[in-house]
Amino acid sequence: MDFNLDEPHQAVADLAADVLGRADDPWPALAKAGLLTLTLPTDLGGDGLGVLAISLVLTELGRHAHDVPITTLAALPAITDQNLLLQIADGDAPTEPLDITVPELNALATAGACAYADGLLAGALDLTVNHIRTREQFGRPLATFQAVAHQIADVYIAARTLHLATRSACWRLDTHRPADADLAVAAYWLAEELLPAMHTCHHLHGGLGLDITYPMHRYYARARELTRFVGGVDASLERLGASACSST
């Protein structure tokens, strides 16, 4: 599988990164930039895109640990009520229940959580890498110590694997292929590896990671919420096992 984005999706990722890197209040910023109209049909002024495009926006939201309604965003590709889509595109949160089947909503919500977690871990990794490059102990940057290098490498492996598992699941949903197995893998990796990786990032920050004026605490809090959202490690592993058995 080629994990590189095509031109329209790369443009979405670049725009989301630019907008959310400067936004204090993400929801109005998304609406102003047209990133809430991605799934609208082109005849209504949208882009006619799907799950993969929305996942790219969620990943950038996670990268900055923004607090947003993940499930609402993740469900956009399945909403057929054009008035509701236009309402969301204007920056208004929906007030009526979404007319989506439970299995479809569950799949999209799981994909959305994994996409947000992908960005969340990438953002925490960036924070930590920048810290250990500039923080010195015994006259040397922390990054030059072998023990620190090993720990940050473990975080990188966790982040990269979550990214690839999530991208695969979102691509399969976007192209209407069976995605249960890929979603199960991504959700399990989130549940199993996200919090331990955040623990490592906290540890490498030392006391700075606990400072409320520093953003690391927001990344950790979101990670805990996402781990609960997908059901924790045991439930995620059971779903992965059930998916593997059903595919044989």
C-alpha positions as CSV (number, residue, x, y, z in Angstrom):
1,M,0.0,0.0,0.0
2,D,1.2,3.5,-0.8
3,F,0.8,5.7,2.3
4,N,1.6,8.9,0.4
5,L,-1.3,11.4,0.0
6,D,-2.6,12.4,-3.4
7,E,-2.6,16.1,-4.2
8,P,-6.1,17.0,-2.9
9,H,-5.5,15.2,0.4
10,Q,-2.1,16.7,0.8
11,A,-3.6,20.2,0.3
12,V,-6.1,19.4,3.1
13,A,-3.3,18.3,5.4
14,D,-1.2,21.4,4.6
15,L,-4.1,23.8,5.1
16,A,-5.2,22.1,8.4
17,A,-1.6,22.3,9.7
18,D,-1.4,26.0,8.8
19,V,-4.7,27.0,10.2
20,L,-4.6,25.0,13.4
21,G,-1.0,25.9,14.1
22,R,-2.2,29.5,14.6
23,A,-5.7,29.0,16.0
24,D,-6.6,29.5,19.7
25,D,-10.2,28.5,19.0
26,P,-10.2,25.7,16.5
27,W,-13.8,25.2,15.6
28,P,-14.4,28.8,14.1
29,A,-11.0,28.5,12.5
30,L,-12.0,25.3,10.8
31,A,-15.2,26.8,9.5
32,K,-13.5,30.0,8.2
33,A,-10.9,27.9,6.4
34,G,-13.6,25.7,4.7
35,L,-12.3,22.6,6.5
36,L,-15.8,21.7,7.7
37,T,-17.1,21.6,4.1
38,L,-14.8,18.9,3.0
39,T,-17.5,16.2,2.8
40,L,-20.2,18.5,1.3
41,P,-21.1,17.7,-2.3
42,T,-19.3,20.0,-4.8
43,D,-22.7,21.4,-6.0
44,L,-23.2,22.8,-2.5
45,G,-19.7,24.4,-2.4
46,G,-17.9,21.5,-0.7
47,D,-15.1,19.3,-1.8
48,G,-16.8,15.9,-2.1
49,L,-14.1,14.2,0.0
50,G,-14.5,11.5,2.7
51,V,-13.1,9.8,5.7
52,L,-9.4,10.2,4.8
53,A,-9.8,14.0,4.4
54,I,-11.5,14.3,7.8
55,S,-8.9,12.1,9.4
56,L,-6.2,14.5,8.3
57,V,-8.0,17.4,10.0
58,L,-8.4,15.3,13.2
59,T,-4.7,14.4,13.1
60,E,-3.8,18.1,13.0
61,L,-6.3,18.9,15.8
62,G,-4.6,16.2,17.9
63,R,-1.1,17.5,17.1
64,H,-2.1,20.7,19.0
65,A,-4.2,18.9,21.6
66,H,-7.3,21.0,20.7
67,D,-10.5,20.1,22.5
68,V,-13.1,19.4,19.8
69,P,-16.1,17.0,19.3
70,I,-14.1,14.2,17.6
71,T,-17.1,12.0,16.9
72,T,-19.1,14.8,15.2
73,L,-16.2,15.5,12.9
74,A,-15.5,11.8,12.3
75,A,-19.2,11.2,11.4
76,L,-19.3,14.0,8.7
77,P,-18.7,11.6,5.8
78,A,-21.8,9.5,6.7
79,I,-24.2,12.5,7.2
80,T,-26.7,12.7,4.3
81,D,-28.8,15.6,5.7
82,Q,-27.5,18.5,3.6
83,N,-29.1,21.1,5.9
84,L,-27.2,19.6,8.9
85,L,-24.0,19.5,6.9
86,L,-24.4,23.2,6.0
87,Q,-25.1,24.0,9.7
88,I,-21.9,22.3,10.7
89,A,-20.0,24.0,7.9
90,D,-21.1,27.3,9.3
91,G,-19.5,26.4,12.5
92,D,-22.6,25.4,14.5
93,A,-22.6,22.2,16.4
94,P,-25.5,19.8,15.5
95,T,-28.4,19.9,18.0
96,E,-30.2,16.8,16.6
97,P,-29.1,13.2,16.8
98,L,-27.1,12.1,13.8
99,D,-29.0,9.8,11.4
100,I,-26.3,7.1,11.2
101,T,-26.4,3.4,11.9
102,V,-24.7,2.3,15.1
103,P,-22.1,0.1,13.3
104,E,-21.2,2.9,10.9
105,L,-21.0,5.5,13.7
106,N,-18.8,3.1,15.7
107,A,-16.4,2.6,12.8
108,L,-16.2,6.3,12.1
109,A,-15.8,7.2,15.7
110,T,-13.0,4.7,16.2
111,A,-11.3,5.9,13.1
112,G,-11.6,9.5,14.3
113,A,-10.3,8.7,17.7
114,C,-7.3,7.0,16.2
115,A,-6.6,9.8,13.8
116,Y,-6.7,12.3,16.6
117,A,-4.4,10.1,18.7
118,D,-2.0,9.9,15.8
119,G,-1.6,13.6,15.9
120,L,-1.6,13.8,19.7
121,L,1.3,11.4,20.0
122,A,3.2,13.1,17.1
123,G,2.7,16.5,18.9
124,A,3.9,15.2,22.2
125,L,6.9,13.6,20.5
126,D,7.8,16.9,18.9
127,L,7.5,18.7,22.2
128,T,9.8,16.1,23.8
129,V,12.3,16.0,21.1
130,N,12.6,19.8,21.2
131,H,13.0,19.7,25.0
132,I,15.8,17.1,25.1
133,R,17.7,18.8,22.3
134,T,17.9,22.1,24.3
135,R,17.8,20.9,27.9
136,E,21.3,20.3,29.2
137,Q,22.6,18.1,32.1
138,F,26.3,17.8,33.0
139,G,27.1,20.2,30.2
140,R,25.5,18.1,27.5
141,P,22.0,18.1,25.8
142,L,19.8,15.3,27.2
143,A,19.4,13.9,23.7
144,T,23.1,12.9,23.7
145,F,22.6,10.4,26.5
146,Q,22.1,6.9,25.3
147,A,19.3,6.1,27.8
148,V,17.3,9.1,26.7
149,A,17.9,8.2,23.0
150,H,16.5,4.7,23.6
151,Q,13.4,6.0,25.3
152,I,12.6,8.6,22.6
153,A,13.2,6.0,19.9
154,D,10.5,3.8,21.6
155,V,8.1,6.7,21.5
156,Y,8.9,7.3,17.8
157,I,8.2,3.6,17.0
158,A,4.8,3.8,18.9
159,A,3.9,7.0,17.0
160,R,4.9,5.7,13.6
161,T,3.0,2.4,14.0
162,L,-0.1,4.2,15.2
163,H,0.1,6.5,12.2
164,L,0.4,3.7,9.7
165,A,-2.3,1.6,11.3
166,T,-4.7,4.6,11.4
167,R,-3.9,5.7,7.8
168,S,-4.6,2.2,6.6
169,A,-8.0,2.0,8.4
170,C,-9.1,5.5,7.2
171,W,-8.0,4.7,3.6
172,R,-10.1,1.5,3.6
173,L,-13.1,3.3,5.0
174,D,-12.6,6.1,2.5
175,T,-12.5,3.7,-0.4
176,H,-15.4,1.6,0.9
177,R,-13.3,-1.5,1.6
178,P,-13.8,-3.8,4.6
179,A,-12.0,-2.0,7.5
180,D,-12.9,-3.9,10.7
181,A,-9.5,-5.6,11.0
182,D,-7.6,-2.4,10.3
183,L,-9.7,-0.5,12.8
184,A,-9.2,-3.2,15.4
185,V,-5.4,-3.0,15.0
186,A,-5.4,0.8,15.2
187,A,-7.6,0.9,18.3
188,Y,-5.6,-1.8,20.0
189,W,-2.3,0.1,19.3
190,L,-3.9,3.3,20.7
191,A,-5.1,1.5,23.8
192,E,-1.9,-0.4,24.4
193,E,0.8,2.2,23.5
194,L,-0.5,5.7,23.7
195,L,-0.5,6.2,27.4
196,P,2.9,4.4,28.0
197,A,4.4,6.7,25.3
198,M,2.9,9.8,27.0
199,H,4.4,8.5,30.3
200,T,7.8,8.5,28.6
201,C,7.3,12.0,27.3
202,H,6.4,13.2,30.7
203,H,9.4,11.5,32.2
204,L,11.8,13.0,29.7
205,H,10.4,16.5,30.5
206,G,11.0,16.2,34.2
207,G,9.2,18.7,36.3
208,L,8.4,20.9,33.3
209,G,5.9,18.4,32.0
210,L,3.7,19.0,35.1
211,D,3.7,22.8,34.7
212,I,0.2,23.9,33.9
213,T,1.5,26.7,31.7
214,Y,3.3,24.0,29.5
215,P,1.1,22.0,27.1
216,M,2.3,18.5,28.0
217,H,-0.5,18.0,30.6
218,R,-3.1,18.5,27.9
219,Y,-1.6,15.8,25.7
220,Y,-1.6,13.4,28.6
221,A,-5.2,14.2,29.6
222,R,-6.4,13.7,26.0
223,A,-4.5,10.4,25.8
224,R,-6.3,9.1,28.9
225,E,-9.7,10.1,27.4
226,L,-9.0,8.4,24.1
227,T,-7.8,5.2,25.8
228,R,-11.1,5.0,27.7
229,F,-13.0,5.9,24.5
230,V,-11.8,2.8,22.6
231,G,-12.6,0.6,25.7
232,G,-9.1,0.1,27.1
233,V,-6.5,-2.5,26.3
234,D,-8.5,-5.7,27.2
235,A,-11.6,-4.8,25.2
236,S,-9.5,-3.6,22.2
237,L,-7.5,-6.9,22.3
238,E,-10.8,-8.9,22.3
239,R,-12.1,-7.0,19.3
240,L,-8.8,-7.5,17.5
241,G,-8.9,-11.3,18.3
242,A,-12.6,-11.5,17.1
243,S,-11.7,-9.7,13.9
244,A,-8.8,-12.0,13.2
245,C,-10.9,-15.1,13.8
246,S,-13.7,-13.8,11.6
247,S,-11.3,-13.2,8.7
248,T,-9.9,-16.7,8.7
